[in-house]
């Protein structure tokens, strides 16, 4: 989303980076259920910065009750910490699958999973298999952003495109095609890039956040 890429851009100051937003966000169908659900679960799993921001808005409206939050990784945790919420758990690798495998049962079995409407079910499925009781709420929706003709013309000239989610890959490919070199943030996005026909796909070993992502971009460039 436009304006949400400063962390990555700051790691690529010596490179000519063009920010072209592929996605925007709107309210999800379950947003009205979030406040009550926060108080009735043992722990909340947060898997993206946008999910974190939606959660923070609800938490502030509730006068900041005590909560236990587990996140998918440092990028998501940073958003929460900057707003006064210290996550109790991060997995060893920044994927939903790893979080589902490693979340300790000692935090309680009742898990609240606020998510995007289009998010996959990997996290909730994995937790349920381990004996957790998971409530998923689609608290926000991911929608295509609007491009100007000038932005589309710029996109067609790009040699290397960076992707941080499958939804951005889908939208970019529908608008521009799949001929650029695709540098993706993790394994789920790599699978999506392969699905959409990219021949040159680069993915960091593991999913260690923006530093590994930016290092790979530099190597590819």
Secondary structure, 3 states (H helix, E strand, C coil): CCCCCHHHHHCCCCCCCCCCCCEEEEECCCHHHHHHHHHCCCEEEECCHHHHHHHHHHHHHCCCCCCCEEECCHHHHHHHHCCCCCCCEECCCCCHHHHHHHCCHHHCCEEEEEEECCCCCHHHHHHHHCCCEEEEEEEEEEEECCCCHHHHHHHCCCCEEEECCHHHHHHHHHHHCCCCEEEECCHHHHHHHHHCCCCCEEECCCCCCHHHHHHHHHHHC
